[in-house]
Amino acid sequence: QQGAIDGLLVRATGRDLRAPKIASPLSRFLTLRLGEALEMLVAHEERHLAQATRVRTAAGFPRA
């Protein structure tokens, strides 16, 4: 999934991501600009990675 997102961001380089609007997956009444949707997706993935890092560094986490 990360590779697909990276590919989309590379393809979007130099394009205006404020104009295209997409429907929100959360509500059909909410629309987002494409750039906003991509920013939210990246931030969401970053939170997952930070969470995984905290779990791995927690006391009691099994070591290899």
PyMOL commands that set and color helices and strands:
alter all, ss='L'
color gray80, all
select helices_A, chain A and resi 2-11+34-57
alter helices_A, ss='H'
color red, helices_A
select strands_A, chain A and resi 21-23+31-33
alter strands_A, ss='S'
color yellow, strands_A
deselect
rebuild
show_as cartoon
